[in-house]
Amino acid sequence: RSARHIEYRILIAMHDSSSTASKVIYKKITDMFGNKVFNTVIDYDQKMQESQILHLPVIHYDKNSSSAQQYNQLAREIVELKT
């Protein structure tokens, strides 16, 4: 078998910045994977909760919410990686 190089990035999502557990997990992931972690972090906010209840993407439910803006930032970050 040949060794294959797999390109990957890690996305931290459903992050609750007020939670100690989330902060600890974020630190462990970034310490372990360094530059393989996307700079963009997707927070779990009220608008995301509401959009899930309605089975809608948060960007369709409220494009101005912080989590929708974070997904837009993630898209820009991915495009920058590919250019």
C-alpha positions in Angstrom: 0.0 0.0 0.0 1.1 3.5 -0.7 1.0 6.2 1.9 -1.4 8.9 0.8 -1.2 12.5 1.9 -4.7 13.7 2.9 -5.3 17.4 3.1 -7.7 18.3 5.9 -8.8 21.1 8.1 -10.7 21.1 11.4 -13.7 23.2 12.0 -14.8 24.1 15.5 -18.5 24.4 15.5 -21.4 24.6 18.0 -18.9 26.5 20.2 -20.2 28.1 23.4 -17.7 30.8 24.4 -19.3 31.1 27.8 -18.7 27.4 28.6 -15.5 26.4 30.3 -15.7 23.0 28.6 -15.9 24.6 25.2 -12.9 26.8 26.0 -10.9 23.7 27.2 -11.8 21.7 24.2 -10.9 24.6 21.8 -7.5 25.0 23.5 -6.8 21.2 23.3 -7.8 21.1 19.6 -5.7 24.1 18.6 -2.7 23.0 20.6 -2.9 19.5 19.0 -3.6 20.5 15.4 -2.2 24.0 15.1 -2.6 25.5 11.6 -4.9 22.7 10.6 -7.7 24.3 12.5 -9.8 26.9 10.6 -9.4 30.4 12.0 -13.2 30.7 11.9 -15.1 29.3 14.8 -18.9 28.7 14.5 -20.7 29.7 17.7 -23.9 28.1 18.8 -26.2 31.0 19.3 -30.0 31.6 19.7 -30.6 32.0 15.9 -28.9 28.7 15.2 -31.1 27.0 17.7 -34.2 28.6 16.2 -33.1 27.7 12.6 -32.7 24.0 13.6 -36.2 23.9 15.0 -37.5 25.2 11.6 -35.2 22.8 9.7 -33.5 25.8 7.9 -29.9 26.7 7.4 -29.1 29.6 9.8 -28.0 31.7 6.8 -31.5 31.3 5.4 -33.2 31.9 8.7 -31.3 35.0 9.7 -28.4 36.1 7.4 -27.4 38.8 9.9 -27.0 36.5 12.9 -23.5 36.0 14.3 -23.5 32.3 13.4 -24.6 33.0 9.8 -21.8 35.6 9.5 -19.4 33.1 10.8 -20.4 30.6 8.1 -19.9 33.3 5.5 -16.4 34.0 7.0 -15.7 30.2 6.8 -16.6 30.2 3.1 -14.2 33.1 2.5 -11.5 31.3 4.4 -12.0 28.1 2.4 -11.8 30.1 -0.9 -8.6 31.8 0.3 -7.1 28.3 1.0 -7.8 27.2 -2.6 -6.4 30.3 -4.3 
